[in-house]
């Protein structure tokens, strides 16, 4: 049997669902102390610290 080509809509659905599954996997395995936890020197941690500092200064 030959390889069937997917229509554009089906190709889009395929990639979208694959990306959604990947996103859900990434979002659900965050546990305290795990290797996937946010490092303390990450940009997000710095931003949060700056926001807290600005909120406390008001």
LUMFILO-206228 format. One record per residue (C-alpha): residue in one letter; x, y negated, z. Coordinates in steps of 0.02 Angstrom, whole numbers. Example, Ala and Ser with C-alpha at 12.3 -4.5 7.8 and 13.67 -1.06 7.14 Angstrom:
+--------+--------+--------+--------+
: residu :      X :      Y :      Z :
+--------+--------+--------+--------+
:      A :    615 :    225 :    390 :
:      S :    684 :     53 :    357 :
+--------+--------+--------+--------+
% end
This chain:
+--------+--------+--------+--------+
: residu :      X :      Y :      Z :
+--------+--------+--------+--------+
:      X :      0 :      0 :      0 :
:      X :     65 :   -171 :    -45 :
:      X :     94 :   -316 :     71 :
:      X :    -62 :   -424 :     85 :
:      X :    -47 :   -611 :     89 :
:      X :   -138 :   -701 :    227 :
:      X :   -245 :   -850 :    184 :
:      X :   -188 :  -1015 :    256 :
:      X :   -320 :  -1013 :    394 :
:      X :   -267 :   -838 :    449 :
:      X :    -83 :   -885 :    447 :
:      X :   -122 :  -1035 :    556 :
:      X :   -223 :   -929 :    677 :
:      X :    -83 :   -801 :    685 :
:      X :     51 :   -928 :    730 :
:      X :    -65 :  -1024 :    848 :
:      X :   -111 :   -869 :    946 :
:      X :     72 :   -815 :    954 :
:      X :    121 :   -985 :   1023 :
:      X :    -23 :   -982 :   1148 :
:      X :     32 :   -813 :   1213 :
:      X :    211 :   -876 :   1229 :
:      X :    151 :  -1031 :   1323 :
:      X :     45 :   -928 :   1442 :
:      X :    190 :   -810 :   1478 :
:      X :    301 :   -959 :   1518 :
:      X :    169 :  -1041 :   1628 :
:      X :    125 :   -889 :   1733 :
:      X :    293 :   -822 :   1787 :
:      X :    349 :   -973 :   1891 :
:      X :    381 :   -912 :   2066 :
:      X :    473 :   -996 :   2208 :
:      X :    654 :   -943 :   2206 :
:      X :    645 :   -863 :   2034 :
:      X :    769 :   -900 :   1896 :
:      X :    634 :   -990 :   1798 :
:      X :    607 :  -1118 :   1936 :
:      X :    646 :  -1299 :   1898 :
:      X :    830 :  -1338 :   1934 :
:      X :    858 :  -1475 :   2064 :
:      X :    959 :  -1584 :   1944 :
:      X :    836 :  -1577 :   1799 :
:      X :    767 :  -1732 :   1717 :
:      X :    591 :  -1694 :   1780 :
:      X :    653 :  -1688 :   1960 :
:      X :    744 :  -1855 :   1935 :
:      X :    587 :  -1933 :   1860 :
:      X :    479 :  -1872 :   2005 :
:      X :    604 :  -1943 :   2131 :
:      X :    605 :  -2111 :   2041 :
:      X :    414 :  -2115 :   2038 :
:      X :    404 :  -2077 :   2224 :
:      X :    532 :  -2213 :   2259 :
:      X :    435 :  -2340 :   2155 :
:      X :    271 :  -2292 :   2239 :
:      X :    349 :  -2310 :   2412 :
:      X :    420 :  -2481 :   2366 :
:      X :    249 :  -2555 :   2329 :
+--------+--------+--------+--------+
% end
